[in-house]
Amino acid sequence: MKKIMLSLIAIMCLAGFSSLSFAEDMGKTKDEMKGEMKGKMKAKKSKMKAKHNEMKGEMKGEMKEIKDETKGEMKGATGK
């Protein structure tokens, strides 16, 4: 009876240690996945920001052309 109790206690201790080890591994995996996701999101964000800046530059160019045309028309109208 004593041997059975000791063996049960030993098995319970091993199970407890293995579950702690498993939990630690899961924590490491979570951290790795979190790091990967941050990297992907950062790449997407920089790509979107570059696209935004490109579009902003195009719009500034178009607005400058329109402004220059309007100035030319206004000068022509006042010059007559």
Secondary structure, DSSP 8 states (H G I E B T S, - for coil): -HHHHHHHHHHHHHHHHHHHHHHHHHHHHHHHHHHHHHHHHHHHHHHHHHHHHHHHHHHHHHHHHHHHHHHHHHHHHHH-
